[in-house]
């Protein structure tokens, strides 16, 4: 008689335990065990967080344990069970690990392969090949592509969160948290007490009275200094949308700024042309908004959009300041260039227009498209094409947690026809589709590679553009992630040929390119991965986008957008075409009314909140990897992240306004809010 000791771990989630019968079968290389009931008494059922151990006795050795089969049968009521993992200790003392981290619903069967990471070409036994194939076939039926809106990246085929596969739905705690955050934001900010929500604000002090309870370092700083040019410029380096500026060596033909206009802003005694050639001029160009239809979902309020240019100057003191703003209006009309030397209201309103347009591009392109929707494409393709024992699946699974669920929730409540976005923002309505369509025309895979993105805007050199903490911290995190990915790839791929022969990883890349991003006009996403180096870059993009890039452009929303005059979500008056005509009343009538301010504040509050049990970069409590070399790679990754954290913390000690968004201990693993 031979004895196999089996330990089964139930998850800690609410409702993870089950009253149902769970049967287990061990499948060895030589033979299988009998079907065995895991718990035989009422008091020993699979409770939440509990480890149940049983001995399975067999007359002949089973050989190497290949599979564990789980079967669930109803007892009184049918409930779901969340299995974390199973370990099997053989009579020889060998231990076999079976990571699960899955829900078993209804009366279904679940087969787990032994947990060592291995490529499809490594499987030599027909039984393992068959189960691996069956696993992916089943997943492809569950995770189906769907075009939510024409021209968008493809998304999951589900209209609401309850239709998603159980394994990717929010757990109960997360669901409650997400639903309450918006209402909590409204209440905490005092917005539920607003009267006359469709009226304009009277003056800036009126804003202060309502938002006096804001207790936030950045927001408090903004309330005091938001109208200063240095603070305006700083936001384009280290605010919530730090991706718009690029070095300008030649002015766009449409931008009619001249040397005479800006000479008082240039402190080196040189001409504009000389400063352009010296690399001290930068530009933020919002041409993507040209002729976009402003939000018309509320017929009672006219809303406006524009496509401004904003010129920045890096001064001798390394201050990054705006020196000229053009807000084009009706085609054919004379364009007016606003300057710091204009009267205060003209210049202030011009900056507001830039920030309003910047906010809308941030929401739709920088945030929604280039983190949320892109990450969902990678996630769906991963589930469809990579077996749970594939090392890349094990590498990526922590970085796709809740991504499909949060995007599905957003399609239900945030960016749908009656969602919050339409209630508050100037690109609501048809504008959402127009902006996404245009952004998809220029989206490339290389633009998601952080170093390439910096080079394409010519902002990669620290000496040319100091104090760009988004770039500096982003490069450190990118390098740490890439080093980790490289370590894992080297463990499982001995050569470029190994990558080429991996059918699952090739199908993954092909699915992203041909299915997920099929609406991308310049579809330069690779449909074949030919080398280890290319695979490392690809996987680094997936992880960095879902973690660091999303953190950089998401968690500062309340910081930088809470003070509405600094970042108006919409404009209710057209931009002025003449100087000297703007008064405070025109500015107040241009800014979002009280109602739209309320929706705006509630949204940026809820989107900026970290979860109570957040998993930050490098935190992997679920043990998907069981191989020692991979676990060592994870530990090395954590050490690198600690070093990056120390560097950022030390730097921040010297700053009046610390930059934290890319500090590793504040970067969640995945797009989950």
JOQUICOR-V250503 format. One record per residue. RES is the residue in one small letter. OMEGA is omega in whole degrees, 0 to 359 (NA if undefined). BURIAL is I if it has 16 or more other ideal C-beta (glycine too) atoms within 10 Angstrom, else O. Layout:
res=[RES | RES]
omega=[OMEGA | OMEGA]
burial=[BURIAL | BURIAL]
//
This chain:
res=[x | x | x | x | x | x | x | x | x | x | x | x | x | x | x | x | x | x | x | x | x | x | x | x | x | x | x | x | x | x | x | x | x | x | x | x | x | x | x | x | x | x | x | x | x | x | x | x | x | x | x | x | x | x | x | x | x | x | x | x | x | x | x | x | x | x | x | x | x | x | x | x | x | x | x | x | x | x | x | x | x | x | x | x | x | x | x | x | x | x | x | x | x | x | x | x | x | x | x | x | x | x | x | x | x | x | x | x | x | x | x | x | x | x | x | x | x | x | x | x | x | x | x | x | x | x | x | x | x | x | x | x | x | x | x | x | x | x | x | x | x | x | x | x | x | x | x | x | x | x | x | x | x | x | x | x | x | x | x | x | x | x | x | x | x | x | x | x | x | x | x | x | x | x | x | x | x | x | x | x | x | x | x | x | x | x | x | x | x | x | x | x | x | x | x | x | x | x | x | x | x | x | x | x | x | x | x | x | x | x | x | x | x | x | x | x | x | x | x | x | x | x | x | x | x | x | x | x | x | x | x | x | x | x | x | x | x | x | x | x | x | x | x | x | x | x | x | x | x | x | x | x | x | x | x | x | x | x | x | x | x | x | x | x | x | x | x | x | x | x | x | x | x | x | x | x | x | x | x | x | x | x | x | x | x | x | x | x | x | x | x | x | x | x | x | x | x | x | x | x | x | x | x | x | x | x | x | x | x | x | x | x | x | x | x | x | x | x | x | x | x | x | x | x | x | x | x | x | x | x | x | x | x | x | x | x | x | x | x | x | x | x | x | x | x | x | x | x | x | x | x | x | x | x | x | x | x | x | x | x | x | x | x | x | x | x | x | x | x | x | x | x | x | x | x | x | x | x | x | x | x | x | x | x | x | x | x | x | x | x | x | x | x | x | x | x | x | x | x | x | x | x | x | x | x | x | x | x | x | x | x | x | x | x | x | x | x | x | x | x | x | x | x | x | x | x | x | x | x | x | x | x | x | x | x | x | x | x | x | x | x | x | x | x | x | x | x | x | x | x | x | x | x | x | x | x | x | x | x | x | x | x | x | x | x | x | x | x | x | x | x | x | x | x | x | x | x | x | x | x | x | x | x | x | x | x | x | x | x | x | x | x | x | x | x | x | x | x | x | x | x | x | x | x | x | x | x | x | x | x | x | x | x | x | x | x | x | x | x | x | x | x | x | x | x | x | x | x | x | x | x | x | x | x | x | x | x | x | x | x | x | x | x | x | x | x | x | x | x | x | x | x | x | x | x | x | x | x | x | x | x | x | x | x | x | x | x | x | x | x | x | x | x | x | x | x | x | x | x | x | x | x | x | x | x | x | x | x | x | x | x | x | x | x | x | x | x | x | x | x | x | x | x | x | x | x | x | x | x | x | x | x | x | x | x | x | x | x | x | x | x | x | x | x | x | x | x | x | x | x | x | x | x | x | x | x | x | x | x | x | x | x | x | x | x | x | x | x | x | x | x | x | x | x | x | x | x | x | x | x | x | x | x | x | x | x | x | x | x | x | x | x | x]
omega=[179 | 184 | 175 | 179 | 184 | 176 | 183 | 183 | 175 | 183 | 181 | 181 | 173 | 180 | 180 | 181 | 182 | 172 | 183 | 176 | 176 | 179 | 183 | 176 | 175 | 179 | 180 | 181 | 183 | 182 | 181 | 174 | 173 | 175 | 189 | 176 | 185 | 181 | 190 | 181 | 181 | 186 | 183 | 182 | 185 | 182 | 178 | 177 | 186 | 172 | 178 | 179 | 176 | 174 | 176 | 183 | 178 | 181 | 179 | 181 | 182 | 186 | 179 | 181 | 184 | 186 | 167 | 179 | 178 | 178 | 185 | 179 | 183 | 170 | 184 | 176 | 178 | 177 | 182 | 179 | 178 | 179 | 177 | 185 | 177 | 174 | 182 | 176 | 183 | 178 | 180 | 184 | 178 | 180 | 180 | 183 | 180 | 176 | 180 | 180 | 184 | 170 | 171 | 183 | 179 | 178 | 187 | 178 | 178 | 179 | 179 | 174 | 178 | 201 | 178 | 177 | 179 | 181 | 181 | 180 | 177 | 182 | 181 | 183 | 183 | 181 | 179 | 177 | 182 | 181 | 178 | 178 | 181 | 178 | 182 | 178 | 178 | 181 | 181 | 174 | 180 | 186 | 184 | 177 | 176 | 176 | 182 | 175 | 178 | 177 | 178 | 167 | 179 | 181 | 182 | 179 | 178 | 181 | 180 | 185 | 182 | 179 | 182 | 170 | 187 | 184 | 182 | 174 | 172 | 169 | 188 | 181 | 180 | 181 | 180 | 182 | 183 | 183 | 185 | 187 | 182 | 179 | 178 | 179 | 178 | 182 | 183 | 182 | 178 | 186 | 179 | 180 | 182 | 173 | 178 | 189 | 182 | 178 | 174 | 171 | 181 | 181 | 183 | 177 | 177 | 175 | 184 | 181 | 182 | 186 | 184 | 183 | 176 | 176 | 188 | 187 | 183 | 181 | 178 | 177 | 182 | 181 | 181 | 192 | 189 | 184 | 177 | 183 | 180 | 179 | 175 | 181 | 181 | 184 | 179 | 174 | 192 | 176 | 186 | 179 | 188 | 187 | 188 | 186 | 172 | 179 | 183 | 176 | 177 | 182 | 174 | 182 | 183 | 184 | 192 | 179 | 182 | 177 | 182 | 182 | 191 | 187 | 181 | 180 | 183 | 189 | 179 | 181 | 181 | 179 | 177 | 180 | 178 | 178 | 175 | 181 | 181 | 178 | 181 | 181 | 179 | 184 | 168 | 188 | 182 | 181 | 181 | 181 | 182 | 178 | 173 | 182 | 178 | 181 | 179 | 183 | 177 | 184 | 182 | 184 | 174 | 177 | 189 | 175 | 175 | 180 | 188 | 165 | 174 | 181 | 181 | 181 | 173 | 187 | 177 | 179 | 183 | 171 | 182 | 191 | 176 | 180 | 178 | 178 | 174 | 180 | 182 | 178 | 182 | 178 | 179 | 177 | 179 | 179 | 178 | 177 | 180 | 189 | 177 | 181 | 177 | 178 | 192 | 183 | 177 | 184 | 180 | 181 | 177 | 178 | 177 | 179 | 178 | 183 | 177 | 178 | 178 | 178 | 183 | 175 | 177 | 185 | 188 | 187 | 185 | 186 | 185 | 186 | 194 | 169 | 185 | 187 | 177 | 180 | 177 | 177 | 178 | 183 | 180 | 180 | 178 | 180 | 183 | 193 | 184 | 176 | 180 | 178 | 177 | 182 | 179 | 173 | 180 | 179 | 188 | 189 | 177 | 186 | 176 | 183 | 176 | 185 | 180 | 181 | 182 | 178 | 177 | 177 | 179 | 178 | 178 | 194 | 189 | 185 | 175 | 188 | 180 | 187 | 182 | 183 | 180 | 182 | 192 | 197 | 185 | 176 | 175 | 180 | 182 | 180 | 179 | 182 | 181 | 182 | 179 | 179 | 181 | 180 | 179 | 181 | 182 | 182 | 176 | 177 | 182 | 179 | 176 | 176 | 190 | 180 | 179 | 180 | 178 | 181 | 183 | 177 | 179 | 178 | 187 | 185 | 181 | 181 | 179 | 185 | 180 | 175 | 176 | 190 | 175 | 178 | 186 | 181 | 178 | 179 | 180 | 180 | 177 | 181 | 179 | 179 | 181 | 178 | 178 | 180 | 180 | 178 | 181 | 180 | 181 | 179 | 190 | 180 | 183 | 184 | 174 | 180 | 178 | 177 | 183 | 182 | 180 | 184 | 183 | 182 | 177 | 177 | 177 | 180 | 180 | 181 | 177 | 186 | 189 | 181 | 186 | 184 | 184 | 179 | 179 | 188 | 179 | 190 | 179 | 174 | 184 | 175 | 175 | 175 | 192 | 185 | 176 | 180 | 180 | 178 | 179 | 180 | 182 | 183 | 175 | 176 | 181 | 184 | 182 | 180 | 184 | 185 | 189 | 183 | 178 | 179 | 183 | 186 | 181 | 193 | 173 | 185 | 179 | 179 | 191 | 184 | 184 | 180 | 192 | 179 | 179 | 183 | 180 | 180 | 176 | 175 | 187 | 173 | 179 | 177 | 181 | 178 | 179 | 177 | 176 | 181 | 187 | 174 | 182 | 180 | 179 | 178 | 181 | 178 | 177 | 184 | 177 | 176 | 185 | 180 | 180 | 175 | 180 | 178 | 181 | 182 | 179 | 181 | 184 | 174 | 186 | 182 | 183 | 187 | 171 | 180 | 182 | 182 | 184 | 174 | 184 | 187 | 181 | 178 | 182 | 182 | 176 | 188 | 178 | 176 | 175 | 181 | 183 | 180 | 179 | 179 | 175 | 178 | 177 | 180 | 177 | 177 | 180 | 179 | 178 | 180 | 177 | 179 | 178 | 179 | 179 | 180 | 182 | 180 | 180 | 178 | 184 | 178 | 183 | 187 | 174 | 180 | 183 | 177 | 187 | 194 | 180 | 172 | 188 | 181 | 175 | 180 | 175 | 182 | 192 | 173 | 186 | 177 | NA]
burial=[O | O | O | I | O | I | O | I | I | I | I | O | I | O | O | I | I | I | O | I | I | I | O | I | I | I | I | I | O | O | O | O | I | O | O | I | O | I | I | O | O | O | O | O | I | I | O | O | O | I | O | I | O | I | O | I | O | I | O | O | O | I | O | O | I | I | I | I | I | I | I | I | O | O | O | O | O | O | O | I | I | I | I | I | I | I | I | I | I | I | O | O | O | O | O | I | I | I | I | I | I | I | I | I | I | O | O | O | O | I | I | I | I | I | I | O | I | I | I | I | O | O | I | O | O | O | O | I | O | O | I | I | O | O | I | I | O | O | I | O | O | O | I | O | I | O | O | I | O | O | I | I | I | I | I | I | O | I | O | O | I | O | O | I | I | O | O | I | I | I | I | O | O | I | O | O | I | I | O | O | I | I | O | O | I | I | O | O | I | I | I | O | O | I | O | O | O | O | O | I | I | O | O | I | O | O | I | O | O | I | I | O | O | I | O | O | O | I | I | O | O | I | I | O | O | I | I | O | I | O | I | I | I | I | I | I | I | I | I | I | I | I | I | I | I | O | I | I | O | O | I | O | O | O | I | I | I | O | O | O | I | I | O | O | I | I | O | O | O | O | O | I | O | O | I | I | O | O | O | I | I | I | I | I | I | I | O | I | I | O | O | I | I | I | I | O | I | O | O | O | O | O | I | I | I | I | I | I | I | I | I | I | I | I | I | O | O | O | O | I | I | I | I | I | I | I | I | I | I | O | O | O | O | O | O | I | I | I | I | I | O | I | O | O | I | I | I | I | I | I | I | I | I | I | I | I | I | I | I | I | I | I | I | I | I | I | I | I | I | I | I | I | I | I | I | I | I | I | I | I | I | I | I | I | I | I | I | I | I | I | I | I | I | I | I | I | I | I | I | I | I | I | I | I | I | I | I | I | I | I | I | O | I | I | I | O | O | O | I | I | I | I | I | I | I | I | I | I | I | O | I | I | I | I | I | I | I | I | I | I | O | O | I | O | I | O | I | I | I | I | I | I | I | I | O | O | I | I | I | I | O | O | O | O | I | O | I | I | I | I | I | I | I | I | I | I | I | I | O | I | I | I | O | I | I | I | I | I | I | O | I | I | I | O | O | O | O | I | I | I | O | I | O | I | I | I | I | I | I | I | I | I | I | O | O | I | I | O | I | I | O | O | I | O | I | I | O | O | I | O | O | I | O | O | I | I | I | I | I | I | I | I | I | I | I | I | I | I | I | I | I | I | I | I | I | I | I | I | I | I | I | I | I | I | I | I | I | I | I | I | I | I | I | I | I | I | O | O | I | O | O | I | O | O | O | O | I | I | O | I | I | I | I | I | I | I | I | I | I | I | I | I | I | I | I | I | I | I | I | O | O | O | O | O | I | I | I | I | O | I | O | I | O | I | I | I | I | O | O | I | O | O | I | I | O | O | I | I | O | I | I | O | O | I | I | O | O | I | O | O | O | O | O | O | O | O | O | I | I | I | I | I | I | I | O | I | I | I | I | I | I | I | I]
//
